Amino acid sequence: MVETSGNLWHFHTQGRWVVVTTNGSVRKDGCAVMGRGVARDASEKFLKLPKLLGLALKTNGNQVYAWEEYRIFTFPVKRDWYESADLGLINDSAKMLVSLTEELGLLRVYMVRPGCGNGHLTWDAVKPILAPLLDDRFVVVERPHGNRM
């Protein structure tokens, strides 16, 4: 796992795959709840994504999904939108992410610090979970303080 600072979406505009942290909540209209952070950014950039993710969540559950048309992985950190992030779920999601990255043959994937924004976890709590799972294909991007991605 490599760490850097910057804007996650900058890497996406360069053709890279990015990870969007999510939860397992689906609204009455069938759309996934994507109301904050990089999830909100993704829902604004890719207008069909909330509906597609909502359908996937209802059909197959709260797991990592690869959206090849968007070069995005959705990465659950919470079960419900209003909860704090769950370290066990982050661990499971990281394992699924590694597996999907291998299946797709990707050499680099960029992600924010999962669970450390609206999930209310600290990087000191999350990093030890990810470090043994994510090799140098995975770049964790810390946004500069005060800047919204």
N, C-alpha and C positions, 0 to 999 in steps of 0.2 A: 504494500500500500504506500502510495506516494502522497504527500500533502503539499498543497500550494494555496495561494491566495488569488482571488479574482472573481469574475462573474461567470457562473456556470453556463449561462446562455451564450457567452462569447465562444466557448468551446463547441457548442452545438452549431453555431453559425459557421464554424470551420469544418463541419461535416462529421463531428464526433457524436457518439452515443452519450446520452446523459441519463441519470437516475433521478426520478421524481418521487419524493417521499409521499406516501398516501396513507389512507385509513380504509376500513372496510364498510363505511357507511354509504348507503344509497338513499337518495331522496325519493319522495313519492312519485316524482316524474321519471324515475328510473336512472337519473344521473348520479354519478359518484359525487360525494361531497369533496370538493377541491377548493376550499375557501381561503387558504393561507399559503404563504411562502412559495416555494417552487411549484407546488401543486396548482396554486392559483395562476401563477405565470403560465404553466403548461395549458391550463384550461382556457386562458385568454389567447394563447398562440394557436392552439389546435382545438377549434370549437367543437369538433365531434368527439374528442377524447373523453369528456365526462360521461357521455351516453355510452360509448364503447366500454369504458371501464366499469360503469354501473352494470351493464349486461354481463360482463365477465365476472364481476363480484357475485351477482345473483346466481350465475350458472355454475361457477367453479370455485367460489370462495375467495377469501382474502389472502392472496399470494402474489408473487412477483409475476408480472406480465411483460413480454417484449412486444413493443409496437414498432415493427420494422418501418412502416410508412412514415413514422415520426422520429425514428432513431431515439426512442425513449424506452426505458424500463420503468415500470411503476413498482415501488418498493414499500410494502406496508411497514409502518412503524407503530401504528395504533390499530386497535380493533374498532373503536368508534371515534368519531371526530372530536368529541368533547373530552376524551380521556388523555392522560399523559402517555407518552411513548412507552413501549414495553421492551425491555432488553431481550427477553426470550424471543419475541417476534422479530426483532432486529437481527438476532442470531440466525433464526430460520430463514429470514429474507436474504441475508448475506449468502447463505449456502445455496439458495435457489438462484441468486444472481450469478454466482460463480458458475453454476451448471449451465445456465442459459448463455452466458458469455462464451463458454467453451463450445456449446452447440453451434453458436453463430460464428465462431472463429474470430472474435473481436480481439484486437490487440490493446485497445485503450477504452476505458469507460470512465466518465467523470460524474462525480456525485458530491452533494453537500454532506455535511456531518449529520447523518440520519438521527432524528429524534432530538436534536439539540436546539431547534428553533421553537416552534409551537408545541413540540413534544415535551419540553421542560426538562430534558436531561442535559447533563454536562458532557463535554467531550472526554473528560477524564473517566467518566463512567462507560461511555460507548466505545472508545478507542480500544480498550483491552478485549472487547468482544469481537471487533472487526479484524484486528491485527493478525491473528492466526489464520484467518479465513481469506483475506483479500491480499493477493500478491501485487506486484508492481504494474499489472495491467490496470489497476484501479487507482484513480487520482481523486483524492478528497479535496474539494475546493472550499476554502473558508472565505466567505465574502468579507470584503473590507468593512469595518464597523461603520454603521450609519448609512450604508448603501443597500438599497433593495435590489434584488436580482430581477 
